[in-house]
Amino acid sequence: MAGGWFPPSLTPIPCFPPPPPTDSLPITEQLLHLLGLEKTAFRLYAVSGLLLTLLFFLFRLLLQFLRLCWGFYITCRRLRCFPQPPRRNWLLGHLGMYLPNERGLQDEKKVLDDMHHVILVWLGPVLPLVVLVHPDYIKPLVGASAAVAPKDDLFYGFLKPWLGDGLLLSRGDKWSRHRRLLTPAFHFDILKPYMKIFNQCADTMHAKWRGLAEGSEVSLDMFEHVSLMTLDCLQKCVFSYNSNCQEKMSDYISAIIELSALVVRRQYRLHHYLDFIYYRTADGRRFRQACDTVHGFTTEVIQERRRALRQQGAEAWFKAKQGKTLDFIDVLLLAKDEDGKELSDEDIRAEADTFMFEGHDTTSSGLSWVLFNLAKYPEYQEKCREEIQEVMKGRELEELEWDDLTQLPFTTMCIKESLRQFPPVTLVSRRCTEDIKLPDGRIIPKGIICLVSIYGTHYNPAVWPDSKVYNPYRFDPDNPQQRSPLAYVPFSAGPSCAMAEMRVAVALTLLRFRLSVDRTRKVRRKPELILRTENGIWLKVEPLPPRA
């Protein structure tokens, strides 16, 4: 092999070191490698361009962060004019100081003894809440347009998959349109026929009580029994559907009860606030399944009713309803706006689901607390019973009619005072999209979440003297007191239907039973979506002899 000659097949191949593994390259080299630019002639310019782009985006992020910090600093300075209770520390703020239980409500009452108008609280170091506890200071917020003070997603967002864009959660033009279309559903002419349903459902509950008492005294949880009664009422008023849920639980009723419990549980688990985590948990899957059950039932009723309406025509369909109760779905199907447009099936479903949720929970809470107060104060219970017996004198049937409700002034006073002491809805939230000026000149800055504390207003000593005392005479129509309409908002919305149902249930209950507090079971309040108790409201129920 002279001359170092090698055959072509044996020509030595130059050895080059293998390229370093990609994960060991600097970030710019990695980017060039990914983009296929690592061997280009303008490699140096590509590296410089990438670095400048990266620096530009980092600079933009830094600017946004500094802008947020500056905005937060300005907001904090503007909030210094509002009083606040002592914080736990700078990191937690007031977090964990006012828990949703009896102790938390008592602590809140102590704060109200010193701060009578506006209170600033901090959830952690960066989330301030302005709490309004006086009607004069609530007025500018609730009087603002829905665009200026919309409902806040932080407190209402978990209900959205269940309730959709119903009146509770919708905002802006949609809320205004639905409000106009739903107003006829609460007209007296629509509500009057519901009286028969209220009487029938109370009768069913009382028959159950008599069976459990077996002629003697029995201790019963009012929340359990009253909640089923209100669900029974609403299913008949909304859908004209008799599920007999007071006797046997249906899938639909079970789903509504489960949804309420799941929403409350989610509020206390911070990692469940993120949808992509929540819907992978057991609770999230149960929530979806319960939503499907509720939506399936509501949609089926709406579609079946709409088919009948189209086949018969509006006039014939309406004539066939004469002499029957026009239910909530009927009213929504017939509703048309000023342009002649109807509500879609999805809109009707959202309103029906909202009405079922708001109607049963708030009414059952209010009614359970009324019965508790009347059991606690036997002198008021007896006075109510005498009033009811007077109305029923000479009647064969123990059934209340619409006109009878005005003949129960003292019973109504007792109901209203109980709703003041134990408001079913303890607070509502709004987010300010613009600065809102308060009566004393102070400003709630744009972007702040405001809590209208109904509980705080009802216990504010500047609004209600001796607020802890149960005194029905505060609402004596013969001795009216000058108060703002916002001093008393137990349902946070129009309570006409709920008040009628509560008066019927209270009147018939006191006509047939004597109530007393079960002293072996302590009642401790627990504010959730509505004001509940930790272990129910247990009352001793004693059947009274039939009227002569």
Protein Blocks (a to p, Z undefined) as FASTA:
>chain_A
ZZhiacfkloccddddddddfklpcfklmmmmmnopmmgfklmmmmmmmmmmmmmmmmmm
mmmmmmmmmmmmmmmmmmmmpccdddfblmlomgoklccbfklmmmmmmmmmmmmkbccd
dehjklccdddfbfklmmmmmmpcfklmccdfklmmmmmmmnmpafklggcjllmmmmmm
mmmmmgfklmmmmmmmmmmmmmmmmmmmmmmnnopacdddfklmmmmmmmmmmmmmmnop
aehlmmoccfklmmmmmmmmmmmmmmmmmklmpmklmmmmmklmmmmmmmmmmmmmmmmm
mmmmmmmmmmnopklmmmmmgoiacdfklmmmmpccfkopacdfklmmmmmmmmmmmmmm
mmmmmmmmmmmmmmmmmmlmmmmmmmmmmmmgoiabdcddfklmmmmmmlmmmmmmmmmm
mgfblbdcdddfbdcddfkopacdehiacdddfklmmmmmklmghklbccfklmgmklcc
dddfklpcfkopafklmmmmmmmmmmmmmmmpccdddfkbccdddddfbccdfkopaddd
ddddddZZ
